[in-house]
Amino acid sequence: MEKLAILGGPKTVTASPEDVTELLRWPIITKEAEDDALAVLRAGSMSDTDITCQFENEFAAWQGLRHAIGYCNGTMALQAAMFACGLGSGDELICPSLTYWASAAQVFSLGGTVVFADVEPRSLCIDPEALERCISPRTKAIMVVHYMSHPADMDAIMAVARKHGLLVIEDVSHAQGGLYKGRKLGTIGHVAAMSLMSGKSFAIGEGGILATDDRTLYDRAIAFAHYERNKPDIIQTAELLPYTGLPLGGVKGRMHQVSAAVGRSQLRLYDSRTAEIRKAMNYFWDLLKDVPGVRAHRVDEASGSNMAGWYRPLGFYEQQEAAGLSVYRFCEALNAEGVGVGPGCNTPLHTHPMFSEMDIYRHGKPTRVALASRDVRELDKYLPETERANARCYSVPWFKHYQPELIQQFAQAFIKVSLNYDALLAGDLPQARQAGRWYFYKGKNEK
Ligand SMILES: *Cc1c(COP(=O)(O)O)cnc(C)c1O
């Protein structure tokens, strides 16, 4: 085998930068989406809700749920879901720590707090077996994140929720349209909420959406942030009727109609595009099936589950199969071959001082504790898989098109690096860098 590129050998990925850019380009905005967005601008209807309501109806039908509500972003949709579930003063939300902050942080502004639960090592989604320990008399809801498109173990999670009378919110920001044992993600818990921002696989621009079959949750989610739709001809929940006219959350969550217009055309193409992404990504991982140290973060489709739009694909790195070579050095060597990978995934939230120390609202103690009836930080010591995750995984290229010859080049680079790990051991600096990030999206003009 040829010498590794990092040691002066030739690069494995020889495709032109233009071909690689096309293979990875996202989002894809069609002429139709441009025209629909322009029509909103020309009509001056950016703040109206007619197109948004059409998008909501189409989205609900696609999702297979009765109700959907658009929001200005996923953060607001998730906060509305938390409010809908009744999370308020002193209540606890159980959430993985290995996620983006907007799965959890908004609960503080509702007067509640967050208890972090560990994740499963293969899926990196919340571990149903870790839930019991986290539950207290103040627990209201469980936030499930289908992390980097991998479906969480919903059967086991719903069983725990039923046993303890808890509501389940699915954060589907990474996995729109994905399946768990043949059922659509977002339809298994009591309410789904998700981001549709430009970096996600369902990309419409700034925007988020909530979907549910439950009329009371729907009404509460409307009343929270949609003042102009919080009115008696929409709201059916009796306890909310005396308070129509103003938003109960004191916030405004309306979706921008340019986003809604783009969303309608993205929805029409979404399933065929994500089917092609899954074909491309599965092809890539199948090429690497027996390569030492290399494992896919994916689900076996024979189970009726799938990886949705395969948002930000991850690989696992099994260090013990490669004499302890670090994921950092492994990634460096792959990048020298022309691959474009990065060590780690999300930095666990419990390690950020906003969650561990900060007194955000001047209660006189850390907010996360001040809003609870116990020191919920005690549970942070039971997060071993969460804390191990960043040294085990790395992002791999997110192929949008099934182009076998191109994808083979990338797979070949993995094979070359994996079979030559001993040549990399000498230059390894396992403790030198910090993997993991608070967020991934960068503006197109940001460095
Ligand atoms: C992106 C994301 C969100 C937040 O969505 P925005 O639209 O950026 O507000 C929430 N949860 C997860 C898991 C996300 O990745």
The ligand as a Gaussian input file, in Angstrom:
#p B3LYP/6-31G(d) Opt

LIG

0 1
 C      -30.429000      22.872000      15.521000
 C      -31.011000      22.220000      16.726000
 C      -31.995000      22.846000      17.520000
 C      -32.375000      24.309000      17.408000
 O      -32.898000      24.745000      16.299000
 P      -32.738000      26.249000      15.728000
 O      -33.617000      26.231000      14.544000
 O      -31.309000      26.471000      15.418000
 O      -33.233000      27.166000      16.801000
 C      -32.545000      22.126000      18.560000
 N      -32.154000      20.876000      18.835000
 C      -31.196000      20.250000      18.133000
 C      -30.819000      18.856000      18.503000
 C      -30.583000      20.916000      17.066000
 O      -29.592000      20.310000      16.407000

